[in-house]
Amino acid sequence: MQLQVARIGKPHGIRGEVTVQVLTDAPEARFVPGTEFLVEPARLGPLTVSSARWNKDILLLGFEQVADRNRAEEIRGAKLFVETEELQDDGEEGWYEHELVGLEARVGSQVVGKVTALNTMPAQDLLVIEGADGKEILVPFVEEIVPEVNPDGGYVLLVPPPGLFELNSDEPKSDEPKSDDGGAGRDGDGARA
């Protein structure tokens, strides 16, 4: 089984180092000199780690096959994978990006979008959902908001707090109900308080 452990970011400096988005809980064990990664797209790899160092909270990697900034720019956005014999269910709760991407995002039985990525952050992970309108929605990947992940069923179930889907909207918000339509209430009597 292949397991994604990182996504390559922008070049750092002129000697071919790149920033990486770490997608593993054990970066110290995964990113050691001599480690070879399978790469997606495959034409960019394989890549062998020549150096690994931290710059604040950002991991910088150098590869034997990447000698300069131009080559580093060519591999930007590539995904790094390792072959693993580990069982997927190791008793821990957790999901890898490749298990989530492509799943429908549902609120109840309504499909509201599709999972396009998992952003791993220091405080909490974020699911990246592409809404039906094509807009990107960032959803905190916590049990209260994403109570069910069902890869076999092809979906994640969301219980979004009020306003979550409007956070990325460009439309102005208003807490007051609109009253310019002659305004009948829910029961249609037109009464106002």
C-alpha positions as CSV (number, residue, x, y, z in Angstrom):
1,M,0.0,0.0,0.0
2,Q,1.2,3.5,-0.8
3,L,0.9,6.2,1.9
4,Q,1.1,9.9,1.2
5,V,3.5,11.6,3.7
6,A,4.0,15.1,2.2
7,R,3.1,17.6,-0.6
8,I,6.0,19.7,-2.0
9,G,5.6,23.4,-1.7
10,K,7.6,26.3,-3.0
11,P,11.4,26.4,-3.5
12,H,13.5,27.7,-0.6
13,G,16.8,29.4,-1.6
14,I,18.8,28.6,-4.7
15,R,20.2,25.2,-3.9
16,G,17.1,23.2,-4.6
17,E,15.5,22.9,-1.2
18,V,11.7,23.0,-1.0
19,T,9.1,23.5,1.7
20,V,6.8,20.6,2.3
21,Q,3.4,20.2,3.8
22,V,3.9,17.3,6.2
23,L,1.1,14.7,6.2
24,T,2.5,12.2,8.7
25,D,2.6,12.1,12.5
26,A,6.3,11.0,12.5
27,P,8.3,13.4,10.3
28,E,11.5,12.8,12.1
29,A,11.3,9.1,11.1
30,R,10.0,9.6,7.6
31,F,12.3,12.4,6.3
32,V,15.8,11.2,6.8
33,P,18.6,11.4,4.3
34,G,18.7,8.4,2.0
35,T,14.9,7.8,2.1
36,E,13.4,7.4,-1.3
37,F,9.9,8.6,-2.1
38,L,7.5,7.6,-4.9
39,V,6.2,10.7,-6.5
40,E,2.9,11.7,-8.0
41,P,3.1,12.6,-10.9
42,A,5.4,9.7,-11.5
43,R,7.5,11.6,-14.1
44,L,9.0,13.7,-11.3
45,G,10.4,10.9,-9.3
46,P,11.5,8.9,-7.5
47,L,13.1,11.5,-5.1
48,T,15.8,10.6,-2.5
49,V,16.2,12.9,0.5
50,S,19.6,14.4,0.8
51,S,18.8,16.9,3.7
52,A,16.0,17.7,6.1
53,R,15.8,20.6,8.5
54,W,13.2,22.7,10.2
55,N,12.9,26.4,9.7
56,K,10.5,27.5,12.5
57,D,7.4,25.3,11.8
58,I,8.3,24.5,8.2
59,L,10.1,21.4,7.1
60,L,12.7,22.0,4.3
61,L,13.9,19.1,2.2
62,G,16.7,18.7,-0.2
63,F,16.7,15.9,-2.8
64,E,19.6,14.2,-4.6
65,Q,17.8,14.7,-7.9
66,V,17.1,18.5,-7.3
67,A,20.3,20.6,-7.7
68,D,18.9,24.1,-8.1
69,R,15.9,26.4,-7.7
70,N,14.6,25.8,-11.3
71,R,14.4,22.0,-10.7
72,A,12.8,22.7,-7.3
73,E,10.1,24.8,-9.0
74,E,9.4,21.9,-11.4
75,I,8.5,19.6,-8.6
76,R,6.3,22.1,-6.8
77,G,2.9,20.5,-5.9
78,A,4.1,16.9,-6.2
79,K,2.9,14.4,-3.7
80,L,5.4,12.2,-1.8
81,F,4.5,8.5,-1.0
82,V,6.1,5.6,0.8
83,E,5.4,2.0,0.4
84,T,4.0,0.6,3.7
85,E,3.1,-2.8,4.9
86,E,1.4,-1.4,7.9
87,L,-2.3,-2.2,8.5
88,Q,-4.6,0.7,7.8
89,D,-6.5,0.1,11.1
90,D,-3.8,0.5,13.8
91,G,-6.3,1.2,16.5
92,E,-6.0,5.0,16.2
93,E,-8.7,7.3,15.0
94,G,-7.4,9.2,12.0
95,W,-7.6,9.5,8.2
96,Y,-5.2,10.1,5.5
97,E,-5.8,12.6,2.7
98,H,-6.0,10.0,0.0
99,E,-8.8,8.3,1.9
100,L,-10.9,11.5,2.1
101,V,-10.4,13.2,-1.3
102,G,-13.3,12.6,-3.6
103,L,-15.9,11.8,-0.9
104,E,-19.2,13.6,-1.0
105,A,-19.8,16.1,1.7
106,R,-23.3,15.8,3.1
107,V,-25.4,17.7,5.6
108,G,-28.1,15.2,6.5
109,S,-29.1,13.6,3.1
110,Q,-28.2,16.7,1.1
111,V,-24.9,16.7,-0.9
112,V,-23.3,20.1,-0.3
113,G,-19.9,19.5,-2.1
114,K,-16.9,17.2,-2.4
115,V,-13.8,16.8,-0.4
116,T,-10.8,18.1,-2.4
117,A,-8.0,18.1,0.2
118,L,-7.0,17.7,3.9
119,N,-5.0,20.6,5.3
120,T,-3.0,19.4,8.4
121,M,-2.5,22.3,10.7
122,P,-0.8,22.6,14.1
123,A,-4.0,23.2,16.1
124,Q,-6.5,21.1,14.1
125,D,-6.9,19.7,10.6
126,L,-9.2,21.3,8.0
127,L,-11.2,19.5,5.3
128,V,-11.3,21.4,2.1
129,I,-14.7,21.1,0.5
130,E,-15.6,22.3,-3.0
131,G,-19.2,23.5,-2.8
132,A,-21.8,23.0,-5.5
133,D,-21.1,26.6,-6.6
134,G,-17.4,25.8,-7.0
135,K,-16.3,27.8,-3.9
136,E,-13.9,26.4,-1.4
137,I,-15.2,25.8,2.1
138,L,-12.8,25.1,5.0
139,V,-14.3,22.7,7.6
140,P,-12.6,22.0,10.9
141,F,-12.0,18.2,10.9
142,V,-13.3,17.6,14.4
143,E,-15.8,15.0,15.6
144,E,-18.5,17.6,16.5
145,I,-18.6,19.0,13.0
146,V,-17.6,15.8,11.0
147,P,-19.2,13.0,13.1
148,E,-19.0,10.4,10.3
149,V,-16.5,9.5,7.7
150,N,-17.8,6.7,5.5
151,P,-15.3,5.8,2.6
152,D,-17.3,2.7,1.7
153,G,-20.4,4.8,1.4
154,G,-18.5,7.5,-0.4
155,Y,-19.3,10.4,1.9
156,V,-18.5,12.5,5.0
157,L,-21.3,13.7,7.2
158,L,-21.1,17.3,8.3
159,V,-23.0,19.0,11.2
160,P,-21.8,22.6,10.5
161,P,-22.3,25.3,13.0
162,P,-24.5,28.2,11.8
163,G,-22.6,30.4,9.3
164,L,-19.8,28.0,8.5
165,F,-20.8,27.7,4.8
166,E,-21.3,31.5,4.5
167,L,-17.8,32.3,5.9
168,N,-16.2,32.2,2.5
169,S,-19.0,33.8,0.7
170,D,-18.6,37.3,-0.9
171,E,-22.2,38.3,-0.2
172,P,-22.8,40.7,2.6
173,K,-24.4,39.3,5.8
174,S,-27.3,40.6,7.6
175,D,-29.0,39.2,10.8
176,E,-32.2,41.1,10.1
177,P,-34.9,39.4,8.0
178,K,-35.7,41.1,4.7
179,S,-38.9,43.0,4.7
180,D,-39.0,44.5,1.2
181,D,-41.1,41.7,-0.3
182,G,-44.4,42.6,1.5
183,G,-43.3,40.0,4.0
184,A,-45.7,37.2,4.8
185,G,-44.6,35.3,7.9
186,R,-44.2,31.5,8.0
187,D,-47.9,30.9,8.3
188,G,-48.6,33.4,5.4
189,D,-50.8,35.8,7.4
190,G,-48.6,38.8,6.8
191,A,-48.9,39.9,10.5
192,R,-46.0,41.9,11.9
193,A,-45.0,42.2,15.6
